[in-house]
Amino acid sequence: MRTPTETCAPATPGTAADRPASQDLTGPADVIVTGARVRLGPGRFAEAVAVRGGRIAAVGDAADVLELAGPRTERVHADGGLVLPGFQDAHIHAPFAGRNLLRIWLNDLPGRRAYLDAVAAYAQANPGEPWIVGGGWAMEHFPGGTPRKEDLDAIVPDRPVFLFNRDVHGAWVNSRALELAGIDRHTPDPADGRIERDPATGEPTGTLHEGAAYSFNDHHVPLPGRAEWEAAILAAQRHLHALGITGWQDAWVTPGTQAAYEALTADGRLTARVVGALWWDRHRGLEQIDDLLTRRAQGLAVVSPRAGLGSGFLPTTVKIMTDGVLENHTGALLEPYCDGCGGHSTNSGLTYVEPELLSAAVTDLDRHGFQVHQHAIGDRAVRIALDAVAAARAANGPGLDRRHHLAHLQLIHPTDLPRFAQLDVVANLQTYWAKSEPQMDELTVPFLGPERAGLQYPFADLHASGARVAMGSDWAVTTANPLEQLEVAVTRTDPADRAIAPFLPEQRLPLDVAVDAFTAGSAYVNHDVQAGALAVGRRADLVVLDRDVFAPGFASADRVPVADARVLLTVASGEVVHRA
């Protein structure tokens, strides 16, 4: 283990390459956008924006900006539209989502029958594939949230099938997969997961929860090669650029996905700016920090052709899973789950890194210059995650600009709300989950009880407490579309069914706050000083919408249809990466 004096710079983004360079921005523009209002901040708008040499060259009155037009300038007139800084997703799984897009993508399908049809069609079209893999199924479409192996056996009896669910906390497998892994009724549950079993026979039914799914995937499912990971990231990047996303934080970077990101960075195919959160192995201890330091140095040594603009792949974060999810009762709670029948169980969920080790890990990572990105769903997980940051602050001092953040935050004990601001911990919100839907109504609320259920996703309380807020999708868990997520943040209703009563409407966010969270807030988390706002000299990351969601009359007291807007143009580092 290196000592603090042996590690040099904190290696967080924000180096000289990330600061706006002194540059001539007065020549002919590459792109000029007019006709749309250009949002400069809450209540502040300009008429036009110009891009030159990868940076914003001018923002202001249309007549003045158009003076920068030359014979090769691309002019975009978006009458009635809106220009925003490029969205940044603060918590996403782009390689895994991209891989499913190229294989079996179940996320947008309506239920069990459609899932099986898609799996059967893929298996038939790919007879040479030794494994059938993909994912995106939703728990709500199966009794108790647990699909069975017999359904898969009926369509793919001869090859193993492994399908992660939508939230990637469980997997659906067939009998052939269980057989190859040697999993039967005598196989014990892992300490960090559960094998779903038939209550009468004890035989595995075909659902693996948490660590049982991860261990199966790590030890039995063939790993993609670098070329496949590269293709997956590029597929994801195309999708994300089409949604106005110009940068993200990848919340689960493995050695394989890191190698692919590095290759795409080196040859210029990575047009987004990506911060990589290196995965913390919960089966190891502090000794893994040496490996993480080596991987960070390796990644930062790869130079992007856009390096002068602060772009590329920056593996400067570590992701730690503190607990599971509430739907399968692995989210860590301060008090036990209800039994769904008016009483309480003895189960308070799981913690994947014990509190003492978590505090030591965050303290060491903080000292070595890493940002720490913690998954925290239940109120006990949130508390121990905050305790770990408090330990790091106490040991290393409060002046280190690490920008640690906690993601998901489904349930926070009210006494812990002010600690986010006190510890300068960013609340990384996945807003699309804060709405009524079958998974919430059937698999979550009955097992929390009415009091705790009423504390879920306290976005407004976090903002009022002074916490910094950022936003991310957790795609492919749910949609990557920032406009759909923003609508849920400000309405607490599903854009697909606006007639449904809002879910805990007192926790709605104002639209200005939500947009700033998905732009400036996520740029802050990513140490990206050039993004998050439209100002002369900053990197030209911007998105043009077909309508102005801030226009008077666009929204009413009970309807803010942000998701009706569409992306016309996305510009990343001055390059047009998407046109509608």
C-alpha positions in Angstrom: 0.0 0.0 0.0 1.3 3.4 -0.9 1.6 6.0 1.8 0.0 9.5 1.4 3.5 11.0 0.6 4.0 8.5 -2.2 0.9 9.4 -4.1 1.3 12.7 -5.8 -1.5 14.7 -7.4 -5.1 14.0 -6.4 -5.8 12.9 -10.0 -9.3 14.3 -10.0 -10.4 16.1 -13.2 -9.8 19.8 -13.1 -6.2 19.9 -14.4 -4.9 22.6 -16.7 -6.4 20.7 -19.7 -9.9 21.1 -18.1 -9.6 24.9 -17.7 -10.7 27.2 -20.6 -7.7 27.9 -22.7 -6.7 31.3 -24.0 -7.9 31.1 -27.6 -8.9 33.3 -30.5 -12.7 33.0 -30.7 -13.3 35.9 -33.0 -13.0 34.1 -36.4 -15.8 32.6 -38.4 -18.0 30.3 -36.4 -18.3 26.6 -37.1 -21.9 26.5 -35.9 -24.4 29.2 -35.0 -27.8 28.5 -33.5 -30.6 31.2 -33.7 -34.3 31.2 -33.2 -34.2 29.4 -29.9 -33.8 31.0 -26.5 -30.4 30.2 -25.0 -30.7 29.5 -21.3 -27.9 31.2 -19.3 -29.3 30.4 -15.9 -32.6 30.7 -14.0 -34.6 33.5 -15.7 -31.7 34.5 -17.9 -31.8 34.0 -21.7 -29.9 35.1 -24.8 -31.0 34.9 -28.5 -28.2 33.0 -30.2 -25.0 31.1 -29.6 -21.9 30.5 -31.8 -19.3 27.7 -31.6 -15.8 27.8 -32.9 -12.8 25.5 -32.4 -14.6 23.3 -29.9 -15.6 26.3 -27.7 -18.4 28.7 -27.3 -17.3 31.8 -29.2 -20.3 34.1 -28.5 -23.6 34.2 -26.7 -26.0 37.2 -27.0 -28.2 39.0 -29.4 -28.8 37.2 -32.7 -27.6 40.2 -34.8 -24.3 40.3 -33.0 -23.7 36.6 -33.0 -24.5 36.3 -36.7 -21.6 38.7 -37.4 -19.4 35.6 -36.8 -21.0 33.7 -39.7 -18.6 32.8 -42.5 -19.1 30.9 -45.8 -18.6 27.5 -44.0 -20.6 28.2 -40.9 -23.4 25.7 -40.2 -26.5 27.8 -39.4 -29.2 26.2 -37.3 -32.5 28.0 -36.9 -34.6 26.4 -34.2 -37.7 28.6 -34.2 -39.3 28.5 -30.7 -36.7 26.1 -29.4 -34.4 26.1 -26.4 -30.6 25.8 -26.1 -29.3 24.2 -22.9 -25.8 23.1 -21.8 -25.3 19.5 -22.8 -26.8 17.1 -20.3 -24.4 15.1 -18.1 -25.6 11.8 -16.6 -24.0 11.3 -13.2 -24.8 7.6 -12.9 -25.1 5.3 -15.9 -24.0 1.9 -17.1 -23.3 2.7 -20.8 -21.2 -0.4 -21.8 -23.7 -2.9 -20.3 -26.7 -1.0 -21.7 -25.0 -0.9 -25.1 -24.2 -4.6 -25.0 -27.9 -5.4 -24.4 -28.9 -3.1 -27.2 -26.7 -5.3 -29.5 -28.0 -8.6 -28.0 -31.3 -8.9 -26.1 -33.0 -5.6 -25.1 -36.1 -6.3 -22.9 -36.4 -2.9 -21.3 -39.1 -1.5 -23.6 -41.2 -4.6 -23.9 -44.5 -4.9 -22.1 -44.1 -8.1 -20.1 -43.5 -11.8 -19.8 -44.8 -13.0 -23.2 -43.0 -10.3 -25.1 -39.8 -11.1 -23.2 -40.0 -14.8 -24.1 -40.7 -13.9 -27.8 -37.6 -11.7 -27.9 -35.4 -14.3 -26.3 -36.7 -17.0 -28.7 -36.2 -14.8 -31.7 -32.6 -14.0 -30.7 -31.8 -17.6 -30.0 -33.2 -18.7 -33.4 -31.3 -16.0 -35.2 -28.1 -16.8 -33.5 -27.8 -20.6 -33.4 -24.0 -20.4 -32.9 -24.1 -18.4 -29.8 -23.0 -20.7 -26.9 -24.7 -18.4 -24.3 -27.9 -16.3 -24.6 -27.4 -13.1 -22.7 -29.0 -9.7 -22.3 -31.5 -8.2 -19.9 -33.9 -5.6 -18.9 -36.9 -7.5 -17.6 -39.0 -5.9 -14.9 -39.9 -7.6 -11.7 -43.5 -6.3 -11.7 -44.4 -8.8 -14.5 -43.8 -11.9 -12.4 -45.5 -13.2 -9.2 -43.3 -12.0 -6.3 -41.0 -10.4 -8.8 -39.3 -13.7 -9.5 -39.5 -15.3 -13.0 -39.0 -19.1 -13.4 -36.6 -21.3 -15.3 -39.4 -23.4 -17.0 -40.4 -20.5 -19.2 -36.9 -20.2 -20.6 -36.5 -24.0 -20.8 -39.4 -24.1 -23.1 -37.8 -21.9 -25.7 -34.0 -22.5 -25.1 -33.6 -25.9 -23.6 -30.1 -26.7 -25.0 -28.0 -23.5 -24.2 -27.6 -21.5 -21.0 -29.6 -18.3 -20.7 -28.6 -15.5 -18.4 -30.7 -12.3 -18.3 -30.1 -9.5 -15.8 -33.2 -7.7 -14.7 -34.0 -4.1 -15.2 -32.2 -2.8 -12.1 -29.3 -5.3 -12.5 -29.8 -6.7 -8.9 -31.1 -10.0 -10.1 -30.9 -12.5 -13.0 -33.3 -14.9 -14.7 -31.6 -18.2 -15.8 -32.7 -21.4 -17.3 -32.1 -25.0 -16.2 -29.1 -25.4 -18.5 -27.4 -22.4 -16.9 -28.0 -23.7 -13.4 -26.7 -27.1 -14.4 -23.5 -25.7 -15.9 -22.9 -23.7 -12.7 -23.6 -26.7 -10.5 -26.4 -24.9 -8.6 -29.0 -27.2 -7.1 -31.0 -27.5 -3.9 -27.9 -28.3 -1.9 -26.1 -25.1 -3.0 -25.9 -22.6 -0.1 -26.8 -19.0 -0.6 -23.9 -16.6 -0.8 -23.4 -14.2 2.0 -24.3 -11.2 -0.2 -27.2 -12.7 -2.2 -29.9 -15.3 -2.5 -30.9 -18.2 -4.8 -34.7 -18.2 -5.2 -36.0 -21.6 -4.3 -39.2 -23.6 -4.6 -40.7 -23.7 -1.0 -41.8 -27.3 -1.4 -38.7 -28.9 -2.9 -35.9 -26.4 -2.2 -34.9 -26.5 -5.9 -33.7 -23.3 -7.6 -36.5 -21.7 -9.5 -34.5 -19.6 -11.9 -34.1 -16.3 -10.2 -30.8 -15.3 -8.6 -30.6 -12.2 -6.4 -27.7 -9.8 -5.8 -24.4 -11.6 -5.1 -25.8 -14.9 -6.4 -26.4 -13.2 -9.8 -23.1 -11.3 -9.8 -21.0 -14.4 -8.8 -22.7 -16.4 -11.6 -22.0 -13.7 -14.1 -18.4 -13.3 -13.1 -17.6 -17.0 -13.0 -19.7 -18.6 -15.7 -20.9 -16.2 -18.4 -18.2 -15.7 -21.0 -16.7 -12.2 -20.8 -16.9 -10.0 -23.9 -13.7 -9.2 -25.7 -12.4 -5.6 -26.2 -14.0 -5.3 -29.6 -17.4 -6.2 -28.3 -17.1 -3.7 -25.4 -16.0 -1.0 -27.9 -19.1 -1.7 -30.1 -21.3 -1.6 -27.0 -19.9 1.7 -25.8 -20.3 3.2 -29.3 -23.9 2.0 -29.5 -24.6 3.5 -26.1 -22.9 6.8 -27.1 -25.1 7.1 -30.2 -28.2 6.6 -28.1 -27.1 9.1 -25.5 -26.0 11.8 -27.9 -29.4 11.5 -29.5 -30.9 12.4 -26.1 -28.7 15.5 -25.7 -26.1 13.8 -23.4 -22.6 15.0 -23.9 -20.9 13.4 -20.9 -21.5 10.9 -18.1 -20.1 9.1 -15.1 -19.9 5.4 -15.7 -20.9 3.8 -12.4 -19.4 0.3 -13.0 -16.1 0.3 -14.8 -14.4 -3.1 -15.0 -10.9 -3.8 -16.4 -12.6 -4.9 -19.6 -14.8 -1.8 -20.1 -11.9 0.4 -19.1 -9.7 -1.1 -21.9 -12.4 -0.4 -24.4 -12.9 3.2 -23.2 -9.1 3.7 -23.4 -9.0 2.5 -27.0 -11.9 4.7 -28.0 -10.3 7.6 -26.3 -7.0 7.1 -28.0 -8.4 7.0 -31.6 -11.0 9.8 -31.1 -14.1 7.7 -31.3 -15.1 8.6 -27.8 -16.9 11.9 -28.4 -18.4 12.2 -24.9 -16.5 13.2 -21.8 -16.6 10.2 -19.4 -15.6 9.9 -15.8 -15.1 6.2 -14.9 -16.0 4.9 -11.5 -13.8 1.9 -10.9 -15.7 -1.0 -9.3 -14.9 -1.8 -5.7 -14.7 -5.5 -5.1 -16.7 -6.1 -2.0 -15.0 -9.5 -1.5 -11.6 -7.8 -1.0 -10.3 -5.2 1.4 -8.0 -2.2 1.4 -5.3 -4.1 -0.5 -7.2 -3.5 -3.8 -6.4 0.2 -3.6 -3.0 -0.5 -5.1 -4.8 -2.0 -8.1 -7.1 1.0 -8.4 -4.2 3.4 -8.3 -2.5 1.5 -11.1 -5.7 1.5 -13.2 -6.2 5.2 -12.6 -2.6 6.0 -13.8 -3.0 3.8 -16.8 -6.3 5.5 -17.9 -5.0 9.0 -17.3 -2.0 8.3 -19.5 -4.3 7.8 -22.6 -4.5 11.1 -24.5 -7.6 12.0 -26.4 -7.4 14.1 -29.6 -9.8 16.4 -27.7 -7.6 16.5 -24.6 -7.2 20.3 -24.9 -10.9 20.6 -24.4 -11.0 18.5 -21.3 -12.5 15.5 -23.1 -11.7 11.8 -22.9 -12.0 9.0 -20.3 -11.0 9.8 -16.7 -11.0 6.8 -14.3 -10.8 9.0 -11.2 -13.7 7.7 -9.1 -14.4 4.5 -7.2 -17.9 3.0 -7.0 -18.9 1.2 -3.8 -22.1 -0.7 -3.3 -23.3 -0.3 0.2 -26.6 -2.2 -0.1 -29.1 -3.8 -2.5 -32.6 -2.7 -3.4 -35.9 -2.6 -1.5 -37.9 -4.7 -4.0 -36.0 -7.9 -3.1 -35.5 -6.8 0.5 -31.7 -6.4 0.3 -31.7 -2.6 0.7 -30.3 -1.9 4.2 -33.0 -0.5 6.6 -32.7 0.9 10.1 -35.8 -1.0 11.1 -36.9 -4.4 9.6 -39.0 -4.8 6.6 -42.8 -5.2 7.1 -44.1 -8.7 6.2 -46.7 -7.3 3.8 -49.5 -8.3 6.2 -49.4 -5.6 8.8 -46.5 -7.0 10.9 -42.7 -6.9 10.7 -40.2 -9.4 9.6 -36.7 -10.0 11.1 -35.0 -8.9 7.9 -33.3 -5.4 7.8 -31.5 -6.0 4.4 -27.9 -6.4 3.6 -24.8 -4.2 3.8 -22.1 -5.3 1.3 -19.2 -3.6 3.0 -19.2 -3.5 6.8 -19.3 0.0 8.3 -15.7 -0.1 9.7 -14.2 -1.3 6.5 -16.3 1.2 4.5 -15.1 4.1 6.6 -11.5 2.9 6.2 -11.9 2.4 2.5 -13.5 5.9 1.9 -10.8 7.5 4.1 -8.0 5.8 2.2 -9.5 6.5 -1.2 -10.1 10.1 -0.3 -6.4 10.4 0.9 -5.2 9.0 -2.4 -7.2 11.5 -4.5 -10.2 9.4 -5.5 -13.7 10.6 -5.6 -16.1 8.0 -4.0 -19.4 7.2 -5.6 -21.6 5.1 -3.2 -24.8 3.2 -4.0 -27.2 3.8 -1.1 -30.8 2.8 -1.3 -32.1 2.2 2.3 -31.9 4.6 5.2 -29.3 2.4 7.0 -27.1 2.4 3.9 -27.4 6.2 3.6 -26.4 6.6 7.2 -23.3 4.4 7.0 -22.3 5.9 3.7 -22.4 9.4 5.3 -20.6 8.1 8.3 -17.8 6.9 6.0 -17.4 10.3 4.4 -17.4 11.9 7.8 -14.6 9.6 8.9 -12.6 10.6 5.8 -13.2 14.3 6.5 -12.1 13.9 10.1 -8.9 11.9 9.1 -7.8 13.9 6.0 -9.3 17.3 6.6 -12.2 19.1 4.9 -10.3 20.9 2.3 -9.9 18.1 -0.3 -12.1 18.8 -3.3 -13.2 15.2 -4.0 -17.0 15.7 -4.5 -18.0 12.4 -3.0 -21.6 11.5 -3.8 -24.4 9.1 -2.9 -26.6 7.7 -5.6 -30.3 6.6 -5.5 -31.2 7.7 -2.0 -34.7 6.1 -2.0 -35.0 6.3 1.8 -33.3 8.8 4.0 -33.9 9.1 7.7 -35.0 12.8 8.3 -32.1 13.3 10.8 -29.6 12.5 8.0 -30.9 15.1 5.5 -28.8 18.0 6.8 -25.6 15.9 6.8 -25.3 16.1 3.0 -24.7 19.9 3.1 -22.6 19.6 6.3 -20.3 17.0 4.8 -20.4 18.5 1.2 -21.8 15.2 -0.1 -23.6 15.5 -3.4 -27.1 13.9 -3.7 -27.0 12.0 -7.0 -30.7 11.6 -7.8 -32.4 9.0 -10.2 -35.6 10.9 -10.5 -37.5 8.6 -12.9 -38.1 6.2 -10.0 -40.1 8.7 -8.0 -43.5 7.9 -9.4 -46.4 5.4 -8.8 -45.9 2.2 -10.8 -46.6 -1.5 -10.2 -43.1 -2.2 -8.8 -43.5 0.6 -6.3 -47.1 -0.2 -5.4 -46.8 -4.0 -5.1 -43.2 -4.7 -4.2 -42.1 -1.7 -2.2 -44.8 0.2 -0.3 -46.3 -2.9 1.4 -42.9 -3.9 2.8 -42.0 -0.4 4.0 -45.2 0.4 5.7 -47.0 3.8 5.4 -44.7 5.9 7.5 -41.5 4.9 5.7 -43.2 4.8 2.3 -44.0 8.4 2.7 -40.3 9.3 3.1 -39.2 8.0 -0.3 -37.1 10.1 -2.8 -37.1 13.3 -0.7 -35.8 15.6 -3.5 -37.3 18.8 -2.3 -36.2 18.2 1.3 -32.6 17.5 0.1 -32.6 20.7 -1.9 -34.1 22.7 0.9 -31.5 21.4 3.3 -28.8 23.0 1.2 -27.5 19.8 -0.4 -25.9 20.0 -3.9 -27.9 17.8 -6.3 -26.9 16.1 -9.5 -28.9 13.7 -11.6 -28.4 10.5 -13.5 -30.5 7.8 -15.1 -29.0 4.5 -14.0 -29.7 3.5 -17.6 -30.4 0.8 -18.6 -32.3 0.3 -15.3 -34.7 3.0 -16.6 -34.8 5.4 -19.5 -31.7 7.5 -20.4 -33.9 10.3 -21.6 -33.2 13.4 -19.5 -36.4 15.1 -20.5 -38.5 12.2 -19.2 -36.5 12.2 -16.0 -36.9 16.0 -15.6 -40.6 15.7 -16.0 -40.8 13.2 -13.2 -38.6 15.4 -11.0 -41.0 18.3 -11.3 -44.3 16.5 -11.4 -43.7 13.1 -9.6 -45.9 11.5 -12.3 -45.2 9.2 -15.2 -44.9 11.1 -18.5 -46.6 8.0 -20.1 -49.7 8.4 -17.9 -50.0 11.9 -16.6 -53.5 11.1 -15.2 -52.0 9.1 -12.4 -51.9 10.9 -9.1 -48.5 12.3 -8.3 -46.3 10.3 -5.9 -45.5 12.3 -2.8 -46.0 15.6 -4.6 -44.6 17.7 -1.8 -41.1 16.4 -3.0 -41.4 18.0 -6.4 -38.5 20.2 -7.6 -38.8 23.4 -9.6 -37.9 23.1 -13.2 -35.0 25.5 -12.9 -33.5 23.4 -10.1 -34.0 20.1 -12.0 -32.4 21.4 -15.2 -29.4 22.8 -13.3 -29.0 19.5 -11.5 -28.8 17.6 -14.9 -26.3 20.1 -16.3 -24.3 22.1 -13.8 -24.9 19.7 -10.9 -23.6 16.7 -12.8 -20.8 18.7 -14.3 -19.8 19.6 -10.8 -19.8 16.0 -9.7 -17.6 15.2 -12.7 -15.1 18.0 -11.9 -15.9 19.4 -15.3 -15.3 23.1 -15.0 -15.9 23.7 -18.7 -19.4 22.3 -18.9 -22.8 22.9 -17.2 -23.2 26.5 -18.4 -23.2 28.3 -21.7 -20.5 31.0 -21.5 -17.8 32.3 -23.9 -14.6 30.2 -23.7 -16.2 27.1 -22.3 -16.2 23.8 -24.1 -19.0 23.8 -26.6 -21.3 21.1 -25.2 -24.9 22.0 -25.9 -28.3 20.6 -26.8 -31.0 22.2 -28.9 -34.6 21.3 -28.1 -37.5 21.8 -30.5 -39.5 23.7 -27.9 -38.9 26.1 -25.0 -39.9 24.3 -21.8 -39.4 27.6 -19.9 -41.7 29.6 -22.2 -44.7 31.3 -20.5 -47.7 29.1 -20.9 -45.8 25.9 -21.6 -46.6 24.5 -18.2 -49.6 24.7 -16.0 -50.1 24.2 -12.3 -50.7 20.4 -12.8 -49.0 19.7 -16.1 -45.3 20.3 -17.0 -44.9 18.2 -20.2 -41.1 18.5 -20.5 -40.9 15.0 -22.0 -42.9 16.2 -25.1 -39.8 18.1 -26.2 -37.4 16.5 -28.7 -33.7 17.0 -29.3 -32.9 18.6 -32.6 -29.1 18.9 -32.3 -26.4 17.8 -29.9 -22.9 19.4 -29.9 -20.0 17.8 -28.0 -16.7 19.5 -27.8 -17.8 21.7 -30.7 -18.6 18.7 -32.9 -22.2 18.0 -34.1 -22.7 14.5 -32.8 -26.5 14.2 -33.4 -29.0 15.8 -35.8 -32.7 14.9 -35.6 
